[in-house]
Amino acid sequence: MTYERSFRKLYQHLTNITIETVNKLVAPKAKIIDFGAGTGRLSIPLSELGYEVTAVEPSKEMINQLRKKDHESSVETVVSTMQDFKGNKDQDLALCVFTVILYLVDEKSLKNALNSVYDSLKKDAVFLIDIPSRLLFNSYAYDDEKISRHVNIKNLNGDIYEYTENLTVSDIHHKDTVYTDTFHIKYWPKEEVFNILLEIGFILVSDQSEQFVGTGSQYYVFKKS
Ligand SMILES: C[S@@+](CC[C@H](N)C(=O)[O-])C[C@H]1O[C@@H](n2cnc3c(N)ncnc32)[C@H](O)[C@@H]1O
């Protein structure tokens, strides 16, 4: 919610172009699996468009928020990391977008996560993934009358960064609630991600990055061979 508030315009634009991209790849009623679904930014509108959506997300808190927003209760939710998810080769499209791969901080986790994506898809099904650029590894702050959000991103060594978020939310009585979260994230060079995907058996179908200019990420469509 606070992310949506602090980046409303970019967030809405990104959501629209991601949904447009999905619509060009598959038609409603198709089965979509959204890895690292968060609070359902994509899962919910896609299910409202008639897709059969499964949201995979390790954070119970995020899943609870998704369920609250999903008034029709039409999104199937699974509390799991990508790495631990066991697919059934029954999905028409998989999503792993909006920086999810940054949370995978070693090669084994990334390989296992992308293998899970592969195992969740039918033959010839498609996979939309974003690969964030180094531009996204910069600290930033957002303040308005309700929230103050300060994100500090510090390089630890090489491609590993420490991400610290300090969030202050004021209620109507001007009482502040403070949240802090710290974890590690990793920059993944495109070539490394591509090599793993090709080794697993994915084929590159298209580079969609032009549509996503300004988002700090490159977007690619792969197909399960
Ligand atoms: C920036 S959010 C993106 C949410 C969503 N994909 C979207 O487009 O709005 C990143 C999400 O990845 C989730 N995540 C972190 N580690 C993960 C893992 N190992 N497997 C799957 N999701 C993970 C986080 O909990 C968070 O909800």
PDBQT file of the ligand as one rigid body, heavy atoms in Angstrom, charges set to zero:
ROOT
HETATM    1  C1  LIG A 301       8.699  -5.779  -5.136  1.00  0.00    +0.000 C 
HETATM    2  S1  LIG A 301       7.614  -7.086  -4.755  1.00  0.00    +0.000 S 
HETATM    3  C2  LIG A 301       6.851  -7.430  -6.293  1.00  0.00    +0.000 C 
HETATM    4  C3  LIG A 301       5.423  -7.889  -6.133  1.00  0.00    +0.000 C 
HETATM    5  C4  LIG A 301       4.680  -8.267  -7.425  1.00  0.00    +0.000 C 
HETATM    6  N1  LIG A 301       5.403  -9.195  -8.264  1.00  0.00    +0.000 N 
HETATM    7  C5  LIG A 301       4.309  -7.063  -8.240  1.00  0.00    +0.000 C 
HETATM    8  O1  LIG A 301       4.572  -7.079  -9.443  1.00  0.00    +0.000 OA
HETATM    9  O2  LIG A 301       3.717  -6.136  -7.698  1.00  0.00    +0.000 OA
HETATM   10  C6  LIG A 301       8.676  -8.489  -4.540  1.00  0.00    +0.000 C 
HETATM   11  C7  LIG A 301       7.955  -9.673  -3.909  1.00  0.00    +0.000 C 
HETATM   12  O3  LIG A 301       8.774 -10.827  -3.991  1.00  0.00    +0.000 OA
HETATM   13  C8  LIG A 301       8.549 -11.593  -2.815  1.00  0.00    +0.000 C 
HETATM   14  N2  LIG A 301       9.643 -12.547  -2.618  1.00  0.00    +0.000 N 
HETATM   15  C9  LIG A 301      10.762 -12.402  -1.888  1.00  0.00    +0.000 A 
HETATM   16  N3  LIG A 301      11.502 -13.517  -1.929  1.00  0.00    +0.000 NA
HETATM   17  C10 LIG A 301      10.836 -14.395  -2.710  1.00  0.00    +0.000 A 
HETATM   18  C11 LIG A 301      11.072 -15.758  -3.117  1.00  0.00    +0.000 A 
HETATM   19  N4  LIG A 301      12.158 -16.396  -2.736  1.00  0.00    +0.000 N 
HETATM   20  N5  LIG A 301      10.134 -16.359  -3.888  1.00  0.00    +0.000 NA
HETATM   21  C12 LIG A 301       9.033 -15.691  -4.284  1.00  0.00    +0.000 A 
HETATM   22  N6  LIG A 301       8.756 -14.415  -3.925  1.00  0.00    +0.000 NA
HETATM   23  C13 LIG A 301       9.644 -13.777  -3.153  1.00  0.00    +0.000 A 
HETATM   24  C14 LIG A 301       8.460 -10.535  -1.729  1.00  0.00    +0.000 C 
HETATM   25  O4  LIG A 301       7.845 -11.023  -0.558  1.00  0.00    +0.000 OA
HETATM   26  C15 LIG A 301       7.643  -9.458  -2.433  1.00  0.00    +0.000 C 
HETATM   27  O5  LIG A 301       6.272  -9.628  -2.232  1.00  0.00    +0.000 OA
ENDROOT
TORSDOF 0
